[in-house]
Amino acid sequence: MAAVDGRSLLAYILSRRGCTHPFIASRVALLAELRYMEARGARLSDLEYVGGPGTFYIEGLKELIEGDRCFEKVEGDPATGRRGCIRYTCEPPSLPPEAAEAVEAALREAARLGEMELHRLVLEHPLYPRVVRGGV
């Protein structure tokens, strides 16, 4: 299978989770990448993950979201404790069955974990350095 385009992967995740903070969406995407790589030995998507000390981000995520009418940015309100999030408002994309299976498994796994548990899970995964540029 050819790699899924990053936009479709993120759209699929957001359409399944609903309005989600980018921190969580990126961790779910990377978890799906790692699980797919474990099972199939190849990358799931063409997303570019860039690591730093104790963290990572998706290269170009902000531009992707701001440049696509299907992604709606919902501002947070610190006064009420409401976090900002991103919502996918168009028809959900379809993924090849093996890609959808990996993403669904990652969504189920992430749903059982707290935010920092999910973050640690992906950072400590043995394949993290192979997927994340600078993620040593």
Secondary structure, 3 states (H helix, E strand, C coil): CCCECHHHHHHHHHHHHCCECHHHHHHHHHHHHHHHHHHHCCCCECCCEEEECCEEEECCHHHHHHCCCCEEEECCECCCCECCEEEECCCCCCCCHHHHHHHHHHHHHHHCCCHHHHHHHHHCCCCHHHHEECCC
